[in-house]
Amino acid sequence: MRLQIYRQLRQAIANGTFPAGSKLPPSRDHAKALGVARNSILWALDRLKAEGYLLTRVGDGTYVADAAHMLPAERRNGLRPAISTSPGISRRGQTMVDAIRHWPPPAGEPIAFRVGYPALDAFPFQAWEKLMRQAQRDQGTAMARYIAPAGHPPLQQAISQWLLVSRGIRCDASQVIVVSGSQQALDLVGRILLDPGDEVLVEDPGYQGIRASLMGHGAVVRPAPLDADGMDIEHAARKWPKARMAVVTPSWQFPAGVHMGLSRRLAVLAWAHQHQAWVVEDDYDGEFQYLPHRTPALSSLDETGRTIHVGTFSKSLHPGLRIGFIVVPDRLVDAFTAAKVLADRHNPALEQTVLARFIADGHLLRHLQRMRSLYAERQQAMIDALNRSTHGAIQLLPSLRGIHLVHEIPAGADDASLVIQAKSAGVHLVALSAFCMASPRRGWAFGYAAYDAPEMQKAAKRLAKLILAAKRD
């Protein structure tokens, strides 16, 4: 048991759950929360101190050591933590290695209440496999050749038509660049539109994958504050007047879960036009709006060609598909196509062919209609489970958008301790502090799309034990 606790704590430090300088829970409280002997906790802490992960301040407690003094002994998510003198690595390579420390990429089997996963149990695999067999039979040889780097033309056409009817975006099929998910889309944006040292406005709190990608290209990431209406572009522009790009998630901001209103959208576009800057719209959860009339994408309002629209099928279908897209102005098509060629030549032809048919034959529309109904049910099931199990300590407010909910606690409070305790209890939480740069917002995000009611009830009961125990102490 003590070795298990040691490994869990070390992993939590390595992936940033307990960042440098943060204070660990008292050993007695930690032992009580996990239901183990205090000696097991003390043994794990002593070993981590010996390895340089932790330091003790007499009369104050145990803290995570400065990142420069931490020496993780194993790979984290397949990548070694950045070190200042990596032999043989270029300055650009070191920049990328350093940037990834800000983002632990998601992997592995989803457990409640992990965010960002769709309902894999409800995906129409039979329909997909039938289309795949048809494509292999009818076009097997053609799909074994190199294809157009910007994307399989039928898929580009299907996406452009889908965007018109679902997101209000009018674009030619040639403006659609097929990529390997939104992360590659952001990588191409950085390659084409940014030079090292360029300032970029990002939402704070915001998705770490966006920050990491931009920083990997040498951009200077500047935090833009959020309010109930989304990114406050006017405040950010006054503070960072040299910014030449803003990255926004207007449909359903991640992780705070706010929707950018019309006036703020127009303000973002006006800023881009005035400063000849770029707006990158990450249409996160844009498909999951549980209203009779869904809000169109921000890009549908752009009349000056200053927006880049990024979309993915990782949430609407499943993340293993690894297909996303960028919609770029006409004048950028050649540049983005060239960057795609240099990155990986093109996405696999078979998956593109099947997805084109999946959209054209109406499977995507029917699937999303089912998912909107299912996710509304699962959202309510999670709200009820957490409210009942925690005796009202966690009361989540329902939302008409997205696939996760947020419970906030007082600004600056400790939201990291519960995360590691929950992990030991088999529950996945993510702290709001993990997404913050300058923002003091704290709390937790709860995903619900991938989990049925019984699974969420079990997770809620385990979490409730930790919360109620902390209250008694």
ZIJO-V698888 format. One record per residue. N is the residue number from 1. RES is the residue in three letters. SS is DSSP state (helix for helix, strand for strand, loop for the rest). OMEGA is omega in whole degrees, 0 to 359 (999 if undefined). D_FIRST is the distance of its C-alpha to the first C-alpha in Angstrom with 1 decimal. Layout:
BEGIN
N;RES;SS;OMEGA;D_FIRST + N;RES;SS;OMEGA;D_FIRST
END
This chain:
BEGIN
1;MET;loop;183;0.0 + 2;ARG;helix;178;3.8 + 3;LEU;helix;178;5.4 + 4;GLN;helix;179;5.1 + 5;ILE;helix;178;6.3 + 6;TYR;helix;182;8.7 + 7;ARG;helix;180;10.0 + 8;GLN;helix;178;10.6 + 9;LEU;helix;180;12.4 + 10;ARG;helix;178;14.3 + 11;GLN;helix;180;15.4 + 12;ALA;helix;177;16.5 + 13;ILE;helix;183;18.5 + 14;ALA;helix;183;20.0 + 15;ASN;loop;173;21.2 + 16;GLY;loop;176;22.7 + 17;THR;loop;170;20.7 + 18;PHE;loop;183;20.6 + 19;PRO;loop;179;23.9 + 20;ALA;loop;179;25.2 + 21;GLY;loop;182;26.2 + 22;SER;loop;182;24.1 + 23;LYS;strand;178;22.5 + 24;LEU;loop;177;18.8 + 25;PRO;loop;175;18.2 + 26;PRO;loop;186;18.3 + 27;SER;helix;179;15.0 + 28;ARG;helix;180;16.0 + 29;ASP;helix;181;16.7 + 30;HIS;helix;180;13.6 + 31;ALA;helix;180;11.5 + 32;LYS;helix;181;14.1 + 33;ALA;helix;181;14.2 + 34;LEU;helix;181;10.6 + 35;GLY;loop;181;10.9 + 36;VAL;loop;177;8.2 + 37;ALA;loop;181;9.5 + 38;ARG;helix;180;11.4 + 39;ASN;helix;178;10.6 + 40;SER;helix;178;7.1 + 41;ILE;helix;182;9.3 + 42;LEU;helix;178;12.0 + 43;TRP;helix;180;10.4 + 44;ALA;helix;180;9.7 + 45;LEU;helix;180;13.3 + 46;ASP;helix;180;14.9 + 47;ARG;helix;179;14.0 + 48;LEU;helix;175;15.3 + 49;LYS;helix;181;18.3 + 50;ALA;helix;181;19.1 + 51;GLU;loop;176;19.2 + 52;GLY;loop;180;21.5 + 53;TYR;loop;187;19.6 + 54;LEU;strand;172;19.8 + 55;LEU;strand;181;22.4 + 56;THR;strand;174;22.9 + 57;ARG;strand;186;26.2 + 58;VAL;loop;179;27.1 + 59;GLY;loop;183;27.6 + 60;ASP;loop;179;26.6 + 61;GLY;strand;182;22.9 + 62;THR;strand;184;20.7 + 63;TYR;strand;174;22.1 + 64;VAL;strand;182;21.6 + 65;ALA;loop;177;23.9 + 66;ASP;loop;185;27.1 + 67;ALA;helix;182;26.7 + 68;ALA;helix;183;29.1 + 69;HIS;helix;181;26.7 + 70;MET;loop;181;23.6 + 71;LEU;loop;180;22.9 + 72;PRO;loop;186;20.4 + 73;ALA;loop;181;19.5 + 74;GLU;loop;180;19.5 + 75;ARG;loop;178;21.8 + 76;ARG;strand;181;21.4 + 77;ASN;loop;177;22.9 + 78;GLY;loop;181;25.0 + 79;LEU;strand;175;26.5 + 80;ARG;loop;176;25.9 + 81;PRO;loop;183;26.2 + 82;ALA;loop;171;29.8 + 83;ILE;loop;190;31.0 + 84;SER;loop;183;34.4 + 85;THR;loop;177;35.9 + 86;SER;loop;185;35.0 + 87;PRO;loop;174;37.5 + 88;GLY;loop;182;40.0 + 89;ILE;loop;178;39.1 + 90;SER;loop;177;42.0 + 91;ARG;helix;179;42.1 + 92;ARG;helix;178;41.9 + 93;GLY;helix;179;38.9 + 94;GLN;helix;177;37.1 + 95;THR;helix;179;38.0 + 96;MET;helix;179;36.3 + 97;VAL;helix;178;33.1 + 98;ASP;helix;184;33.0 + 99;ALA;helix;185;33.8 + 100;ILE;helix;178;30.8 + 101;ARG;loop;181;28.4 + 102;HIS;loop;185;29.7 + 103;TRP;loop;172;28.7 + 104;PRO;loop;184;25.5 + 105;PRO;loop;180;27.2 + 106;PRO;loop;178;25.9 + 107;ALA;loop;176;24.7 + 108;GLY;loop;183;22.8 + 109;GLU;loop;180;23.0 + 110;PRO;loop;173;23.8 + 111;ILE;loop;181;21.9 + 112;ALA;loop;11;23.3 + 113;PHE;loop;183;24.4 + 114;ARG;loop;183;24.7 + 115;VAL;loop;170;28.2 + 116;GLY;loop;180;30.8 + 117;TYR;loop;174;30.4 + 118;PRO;loop;180;33.3 + 119;ALA;loop;180;33.4 + 120;LEU;helix;180;33.0 + 121;ASP;helix;181;33.4 + 122;ALA;helix;180;36.9 + 123;PHE;loop;182;38.1 + 124;PRO;loop;183;41.3 + 125;PHE;helix;180;40.2 + 126;GLN;helix;179;43.1 + 127;ALA;helix;180;45.7 + 128;TRP;helix;181;44.1 + 129;GLU;helix;177;44.0 + 130;LYS;helix;178;47.6 + 131;LEU;helix;179;48.7 + 132;MET;helix;178;46.9 + 133;ARG;helix;179;48.7 + 134;GLN;helix;181;52.0 + 135;ALA;helix;179;51.5 + 136;GLN;helix;180;50.7 + 137;ARG;helix;187;53.8 + 138;ASP;helix;188;56.1 + 139;GLN;helix;186;55.1 + 140;GLY;loop;182;52.9 + 141;THR;loop;182;55.0 + 142;ALA;helix;182;55.4 + 143;MET;helix;177;51.7 + 144;ALA;helix;180;51.2 + 145;ARG;loop;169;53.3 + 146;TYR;loop;178;52.7 + 147;ILE;loop;183;53.2 + 148;ALA;loop;184;54.1 + 149;PRO;loop;181;51.5 + 150;ALA;loop;179;51.8 + 151;GLY;loop;175;50.9 + 152;HIS;loop;186;52.4 + 153;PRO;helix;177;55.6 + 154;PRO;helix;178;55.1 + 155;LEU;helix;176;51.6 + 156;GLN;helix;180;53.0 + 157;GLN;helix;181;55.7 + 158;ALA;helix;180;53.4 + 159;ILE;helix;180;51.2 + 160;SER;helix;178;54.2 + 161;GLN;helix;179;55.6 + 162;TRP;helix;180;52.3 + 163;LEU;helix;179;52.0 + 164;LEU;helix;185;55.5 + 165;VAL;helix;186;55.0 + 166;SER;helix;185;51.4 + 167;ARG;helix;177;51.2 + 168;GLY;loop;183;54.9 + 169;ILE;loop;176;54.8 + 170;ARG;loop;179;58.0 + 171;CYS;loop;174;57.5 + 172;ASP;loop;180;59.0 + 173;ALA;helix;181;56.9 + 174;SER;helix;179;57.4 + 175;GLN;helix;181;55.5 + 176;VAL;strand;176;52.3 + 177;ILE;strand;181;50.0 + 178;VAL;strand;184;47.4 + 179;VAL;strand;180;44.1 + 180;SER;loop;178;40.5 + 181;GLY;loop;184;39.2 + 182;SER;helix;181;39.5 + 183;GLN;helix;176;37.6 + 184;GLN;helix;176;40.2 + 185;ALA;helix;179;42.9 + 186;LEU;helix;178;41.7 + 187;ASP;helix;179;41.6 + 188;LEU;helix;176;45.2 + 189;VAL;helix;179;46.2 + 190;GLY;helix;181;45.0 + 191;ARG;helix;189;46.8 + 192;ILE;helix;192;50.1 + 193;LEU;helix;185;50.5 + 194;LEU;loop;170;48.7 + 195;ASP;loop;177;49.4 + 196;PRO;loop;181;47.1 + 197;GLY;loop;177;47.4 + 198;ASP;loop;180;48.5 + 199;GLU;strand;180;47.1 + 200;VAL;strand;177;45.5 + 201;LEU;strand;176;44.8 + 202;VAL;strand;181;41.5 + 203;GLU;strand;180;40.2 + 204;ASP;strand;4;38.0 + 205;PRO;loop;181;35.4 + 206;GLY;loop;185;35.6 + 207;TYR;loop;183;33.9 + 208;GLN;helix;180;32.2 + 209;GLY;helix;176;33.5 + 210;ILE;helix;181;37.0 + 211;ARG;helix;183;36.5 + 212;ALA;helix;180;34.8 + 213;SER;helix;180;37.6 + 214;LEU;helix;180;40.3 + 215;MET;helix;178;38.8 + 216;GLY;helix;177;38.5 + 217;HIS;loop;177;42.3 + 218;GLY;loop;178;42.8 + 219;ALA;loop;176;43.7 + 220;VAL;strand;185;43.2 + 221;VAL;strand;181;41.3 + 222;ARG;strand;182;42.7 + 223;PRO;strand;175;41.0 + 224;ALA;strand;185;43.3 + 225;PRO;strand;177;42.6 + 226;LEU;strand;167;42.2 + 227;ASP;strand;184;43.8 + 228;ALA;loop;181;44.4 + 229;ASP;loop;178;46.7 + 230;GLY;strand;182;44.6 + 231;MET;strand;176;45.1 + 232;ASP;loop;187;47.6 + 233;ILE;helix;181;49.6 + 234;GLU;helix;177;52.4 + 235;HIS;helix;182;50.1 + 236;ALA;helix;181;48.2 + 237;ALA;helix;177;51.6 + 238;ARG;helix;182;52.9 + 239;LYS;helix;183;50.0 + 240;TRP;loop;186;49.7 + 241;PRO;loop;182;53.3 + 242;LYS;loop;182;52.8 + 243;ALA;loop;179;50.2 + 244;ARG;loop;176;51.5 + 245;MET;strand;172;48.9 + 246;ALA;strand;177;46.9 + 247;VAL;strand;186;44.1 + 248;VAL;strand;173;43.8 + 249;THR;loop;191;42.1 + 250;PRO;loop;184;44.9 + 251;SER;loop;181;44.3 + 252;TRP;loop;189;40.9 + 253;GLN;loop;178;39.4 + 254;PHE;loop;8;35.8 + 255;PRO;loop;191;33.7 + 256;ALA;loop;177;35.9 + 257;GLY;loop;175;37.7 + 258;VAL;loop;183;41.3 + 259;HIS;loop;180;44.4 + 260;MET;loop;181;46.9 + 261;GLY;loop;185;50.3 + 262;LEU;helix;183;53.7 + 263;SER;helix;179;54.9 + 264;ARG;helix;177;51.8 + 265;ARG;helix;179;52.0 + 266;LEU;helix;178;55.7 + 267;ALA;helix;178;54.8 + 268;VAL;helix;180;52.4 + 269;LEU;helix;178;55.0 + 270;ALA;helix;177;57.7 + 271;TRP;helix;181;55.6 + 272;ALA;helix;180;55.1 + 273;HIS;helix;183;58.9 + 274;GLN;helix;185;60.0 + 275;HIS;helix;184;57.8 + 276;GLN;loop;180;58.0 + 277;ALA;loop;180;54.2 + 278;TRP;strand;172;51.9 + 279;VAL;strand;175;49.8 + 280;VAL;strand;180;46.9 + 281;GLU;strand;172;46.1 + 282;ASP;strand;188;42.7 + 283;ASP;loop;183;43.4 + 284;TYR;loop;179;39.9 + 285;ASP;loop;179;39.8 + 286;GLY;loop;180;43.6 + 287;GLU;loop;188;43.8 + 288;PHE;loop;173;41.9 + 289;GLN;strand;188;44.4 + 290;TYR;loop;181;45.0 + 291;LEU;loop;177;48.5 + 292;PRO;loop;179;51.8 + 293;HIS;loop;184;52.8 + 294;ARG;loop;180;50.3 + 295;THR;loop;177;50.7 + 296;PRO;loop;179;51.9 + 297;ALA;loop;175;50.2 + 298;LEU;helix;182;51.1 + 299;SER;helix;180;52.6 + 300;SER;helix;180;55.2 + 301;LEU;helix;187;56.8 + 302;ASP;loop;178;57.2 + 303;GLU;loop;183;60.8 + 304;THR;loop;177;60.6 + 305;GLY;loop;180;58.2 + 306;ARG;loop;182;55.5 + 307;THR;strand;172;52.5 + 308;ILE;strand;182;50.0 + 309;HIS;strand;181;48.4 + 310;VAL;strand;178;45.0 + 311;GLY;strand;181;43.7 + 312;THR;strand;175;41.1 + 313;PHE;loop;181;40.5 + 314;SER;loop;180;36.7 + 315;LYS;loop;182;36.6 + 316;SER;loop;177;39.8 + 317;LEU;loop;174;38.9 + 318;HIS;loop;186;35.6 + 319;PRO;helix;180;33.9 + 320;GLY;helix;181;34.0 + 321;LEU;helix;180;37.8 + 322;ARG;loop;174;37.9 + 323;ILE;loop;173;41.3 + 324;GLY;strand;182;42.5 + 325;PHE;strand;172;45.9 + 326;ILE;strand;171;47.7 + 327;VAL;strand;185;51.1 + 328;VAL;loop;174;53.1 + 329;PRO;loop;183;56.7 + 330;ASP;helix;186;59.3 + 331;ARG;helix;180;59.7 + 332;LEU;helix;185;56.1 + 333;VAL;helix;183;55.9 + 334;ASP;helix;182;56.9 + 335;ALA;helix;180;54.6 + 336;PHE;helix;177;51.5 + 337;THR;helix;178;52.6 + 338;ALA;helix;179;52.9 + 339;ALA;helix;178;49.4 + 340;LYS;helix;178;48.0 + 341;VAL;helix;182;49.9 + 342;LEU;helix;182;48.4 + 343;ALA;helix;184;44.8 + 344;ASP;helix;178;44.6 + 345;ARG;loop;176;48.2 + 346;HIS;loop;175;47.5 + 347;ASN;loop;179;45.0 + 348;PRO;loop;185;45.0 + 349;ALA;helix;185;48.2 + 350;LEU;helix;181;47.0 + 351;GLU;helix;178;44.6 + 352;GLN;helix;179;47.3 + 353;THR;helix;181;49.9 + 354;VAL;helix;180;47.8 + 355;LEU;helix;178;46.8 + 356;ALA;helix;178;50.5 + 357;ARG;helix;180;51.4 + 358;PHE;helix;178;48.5 + 359;ILE;helix;185;49.9 + 360;ALA;helix;181;53.6 + 361;ASP;loop;175;53.3 + 362;GLY;loop;181;51.8 + 363;HIS;helix;181;48.3 + 364;LEU;helix;180;46.6 + 365;LEU;helix;181;48.6 + 366;ARG;helix;180;47.9 + 367;HIS;helix;181;44.2 + 368;LEU;helix;176;44.0 + 369;GLN;helix;177;46.0 + 370;ARG;helix;183;43.6 + 371;MET;helix;179;40.6 + 372;ARG;helix;178;42.2 + 373;SER;helix;181;42.6 + 374;LEU;helix;183;39.1 + 375;TYR;helix;175;37.4 + 376;ALA;helix;177;39.5 + 377;GLU;helix;182;38.2 + 378;ARG;helix;176;34.5 + 379;GLN;helix;180;35.0 + 380;GLN;helix;178;36.3 + 381;ALA;helix;179;33.6 + 382;MET;helix;178;30.9 + 383;ILE;helix;182;33.0 + 384;ASP;helix;183;33.3 + 385;ALA;helix;181;29.7 + 386;LEU;helix;179;28.5 + 387;ASN;helix;183;31.4 + 388;ARG;helix;185;31.0 + 389;SER;helix;183;27.2 + 390;THR;loop;180;27.2 + 391;HIS;loop;176;30.5 + 392;GLY;loop;179;32.2 + 393;ALA;loop;175;29.8 + 394;ILE;loop;178;29.8 + 395;GLN;loop;181;33.3 + 396;LEU;loop;177;34.0 + 397;LEU;loop;179;37.6 + 398;PRO;loop;180;38.8 + 399;SER;loop;178;40.2 + 400;LEU;loop;180;42.9 + 401;ARG;strand;170;41.3 + 402;GLY;loop;179;38.2 + 403;ILE;loop;171;35.0 + 404;HIS;strand;176;32.7 + 405;LEU;strand;183;33.1 + 406;VAL;strand;172;32.2 + 407;HIS;strand;183;31.3 + 408;GLU;strand;176;32.3 + 409;ILE;strand;183;31.5 + 410;PRO;loop;181;33.6 + 411;ALA;loop;178;34.3 + 412;GLY;loop;181;32.2 + 413;ALA;loop;179;29.4 + 414;ASP;loop;176;25.7 + 415;ASP;loop;182;24.7 + 416;ALA;helix;184;21.8 + 417;SER;helix;181;19.2 + 418;LEU;helix;181;19.3 + 419;VAL;helix;182;18.9 + 420;ILE;helix;176;15.4 + 421;GLN;helix;179;14.4 + 422;ALA;helix;180;16.2 + 423;LYS;helix;178;14.5 + 424;SER;helix;179;11.1 + 425;ALA;loop;178;13.1 + 426;GLY;loop;179;14.9 + 427;VAL;loop;181;18.0 + 428;HIS;loop;173;19.9 + 429;LEU;loop;171;21.9 + 430;VAL;strand;183;24.0 + 431;ALA;strand;176;25.3 + 432;LEU;helix;181;29.1 + 433;SER;helix;179;28.7 + 434;ALA;helix;182;27.4 + 435;PHE;helix;188;30.9 + 436;CYS;loop;170;32.9 + 437;MET;loop;177;35.0 + 438;ALA;loop;184;37.1 + 439;SER;loop;177;36.6 + 440;PRO;loop;184;34.8 + 441;ARG;loop;183;34.0 + 442;ARG;strand;180;30.5 + 443;GLY;strand;182;28.9 + 444;TRP;strand;175;27.2 + 445;ALA;strand;182;28.5 + 446;PHE;strand;176;28.0 + 447;GLY;strand;183;29.0 + 448;TYR;loop;189;30.4 + 449;ALA;loop;188;32.5 + 450;ALA;loop;191;30.1 + 451;TYR;loop;177;28.7 + 452;ASP;loop;186;30.4 + 453;ALA;helix;180;30.6 + 454;PRO;helix;180;28.0 + 455;GLU;helix;180;25.3 + 456;MET;helix;178;26.2 + 457;GLN;helix;177;26.3 + 458;LYS;helix;180;22.7 + 459;ALA;helix;180;21.5 + 460;ALA;helix;179;23.8 + 461;LYS;helix;178;22.4 + 462;ARG;helix;180;18.8 + 463;LEU;helix;181;20.2 + 464;ALA;helix;179;22.4 + 465;LYS;helix;180;19.8 + 466;LEU;helix;183;18.5 + 467;ILE;helix;181;22.2 + 468;LEU;helix;177;23.4 + 469;ALA;helix;178;20.7 + 470;ALA;helix;178;21.7 + 471;LYS;helix;181;25.3 + 472;ARG;helix;181;25.0 + 473;ASP;loop;999;23.6
END
